[in-house]
Amino acid sequence: MFTLSPRTIALPLACALFLLGAAANASAADQRSASASQGESTPGWDMALTGGFVATGLVDPVYALGNVSGQPTRVVLRQPNQESSVNLGIAMFAQVYHDSHPWLAPLSFGIGLRGDARATFYLGSALRFGSHAAFTAGVAIGPVETLPPGVVEGRPVTDTNFLTDLSTRTTHSWFTGVTYTFASLR
């Protein structure tokens, strides 16, 4: 079975988004200059810059040391009942849409800070409500806490301080957000 990692997908996707944005911007500039000379407005691609609140599924697992029957020492246990189910944050988005369908932004790319002050990237689509409000959803890519190398859940640890400073790993999850448009390129 052939699988792709998020990094393998992210780089070509980011390059494609950049090229799409550059082509849309060049096309929009050509259309604006042509319509300005003719005195009429033609529909074309536009990009709205938005900001707002997001909720993601990128949550940190909670670990503790505890006793398990059959083990002579304390082991690493995950505490799912103490984990959050949603992580809240703020983000800035660039939403690309066409004037013929201004209610739909098929491409919404953003960067933001979650409640734990870690940067997260967002990629998805948006439904635009008028010229200012939008609801966006898609995939969030960012860091979450993880056990240090060599420490395994359900096994004893050699040092009880392993759980005080957890390392992070980059992963992906869902996100939804409500944003407000404060600028448009057109």
C-alpha positions in Angstrom: 0.0 0.0 0.0 1.3 3.4 -1.0 0.9 6.2 1.6 2.0 9.8 1.6 3.2 11.7 4.7 1.9 15.2 5.4 5.3 16.7 4.5 5.3 15.0 1.1 1.8 16.5 0.4 2.4 19.9 1.9 5.4 21.1 -0.2 3.9 20.5 -3.6 0.5 21.8 -2.4 2.1 25.0 -1.1 4.0 25.5 -4.4 0.8 24.9 -6.3 -1.1 27.4 -4.1 1.7 30.0 -4.6 1.6 29.5 -8.4 -2.2 29.6 -8.5 -2.2 32.8 -6.4 0.5 34.4 -8.7 -1.4 33.4 -11.8 -4.7 34.6 -10.4 -3.1 37.9 -9.4 -1.5 38.4 -12.9 -4.8 37.5 -14.5 -6.7 39.9 -12.3 -4.3 42.7 -13.0 -4.6 42.0 -16.8 -8.4 42.0 -16.5 -8.4 45.2 -14.4 -6.2 47.1 -16.9 -8.3 45.8 -19.9 -11.6 46.7 -18.2 -10.3 50.1 -17.1 -9.5 50.9 -20.7 -12.9 49.7 -21.8 -14.8 51.3 -18.9 -16.4 48.1 -17.7 -15.9 45.6 -14.9 -15.4 41.9 -15.8 -15.6 39.1 -13.2 -12.4 37.5 -12.1 -10.5 35.9 -9.3 -10.0 37.8 -6.0 -8.4 37.2 -2.7 -9.8 38.3 0.6 -7.6 38.6 3.7 -9.5 37.5 6.7 -9.0 36.9 10.4 -10.9 35.1 13.1 -11.4 32.4 15.6 -10.7 28.7 14.9 -11.3 25.4 16.6 -9.0 22.4 15.9 -8.7 18.8 16.8 -4.9 19.2 17.5 -5.0 18.5 21.2 -2.1 17.4 23.5 -2.4 13.9 25.1 -2.0 13.9 28.9 0.3 11.3 30.5 0.9 10.4 34.2 2.8 7.7 36.1 0.5 5.1 37.7 0.3 1.6 39.1 -0.8 -1.3 37.0 -1.5 -4.8 38.5 1.3 -7.1 37.6 4.0 -4.4 37.4 6.3 -3.9 40.3 7.0 -0.2 39.4 4.9 2.7 38.2 4.3 2.9 34.4 3.4 5.7 31.9 -0.4 5.9 31.6 -2.5 8.1 29.3 -5.2 10.1 30.9 -7.9 10.6 28.2 -10.5 11.9 30.7 -8.2 14.9 31.4 -7.5 15.8 27.7 -9.3 18.6 25.9 -11.4 17.6 22.9 -10.9 20.9 21.0 -8.1 23.5 20.9 -9.1 27.1 20.3 -7.1 29.8 18.6 -6.9 32.8 16.3 -5.7 32.8 12.7 -5.3 34.9 9.5 -6.5 33.5 6.2 -6.1 34.3 2.5 -9.3 33.1 0.8 -9.3 32.9 -3.0 -12.8 33.2 -4.7 -14.3 34.1 -8.1 -16.6 37.0 -8.6 -19.2 34.9 -10.4 -19.5 32.8 -7.2 -18.5 35.2 -4.3 -20.2 33.0 -1.7 -17.6 30.2 -2.2 -13.9 30.4 -1.6 -12.5 27.0 -2.8 -9.1 27.8 -1.4 -8.5 29.1 2.1 -5.0 29.1 3.5 -4.1 30.4 6.9 -1.6 30.6 9.8 -2.5 31.1 13.4 -1.8 30.6 17.0 -3.6 28.0 19.1 -4.5 28.6 22.7 -1.1 27.0 23.8 0.8 29.6 21.7 2.0 27.2 19.0 1.8 28.1 15.3 -0.5 26.1 13.1 -1.2 26.1 9.4 -4.7 25.8 8.0 -5.8 24.6 4.5 -9.4 24.3 3.4 -12.4 26.0 1.8 -14.8 28.7 3.0 -18.4 29.7 2.6 -18.6 33.5 2.5 -21.6 35.3 3.9 -21.7 38.6 2.1 -18.5 40.5 1.7 -17.3 40.3 5.3 -18.1 37.1 7.2 -17.0 33.6 6.3 -17.1 30.0 7.7 -14.0 28.0 6.8 -13.1 24.4 7.5 -10.4 21.9 6.4 -7.1 20.5 7.7 -4.9 21.9 10.4 -1.2 21.0 10.5 0.7 21.7 13.7 2.6 20.4 16.7 1.2 18.3 19.6 3.0 16.9 22.6 4.4 13.4 22.5 6.4 11.1 24.7 10.2 11.4 24.5 12.1 8.8 22.4 12.4 5.5 24.3 9.4 6.2 26.6 6.5 3.9 25.8 3.0 4.1 27.2 2.3 1.1 29.6 6.0 0.6 30.3 8.1 1.6 33.4 10.5 4.6 33.0 14.0 4.9 34.4 13.5 8.6 35.4 10.2 10.0 36.7 11.1 13.4 35.3 10.6 12.2 31.7 7.0 13.5 31.8 7.8 17.0 32.9 9.1 18.3 29.6 7.4 16.5 26.7 8.7 16.9 23.1 6.4 17.7 20.2 5.6 16.1 16.8 3.8 17.6 13.8 0.5 16.1 12.9 -2.8 17.0 11.2 -6.4 17.2 12.2 -9.7 19.0 11.3 -10.4 22.6 11.9 -13.4 25.0 11.6 -13.4 28.8 11.9 -15.4 31.9 11.7 -13.6 34.8 10.0 -14.1 38.5 9.2 -12.8 40.0 5.9 -10.8 43.1 6.4 -9.2 43.6 3.0 -9.6 42.4 -0.6 -7.0 42.6 -3.3 -9.4 43.6 -6.0 
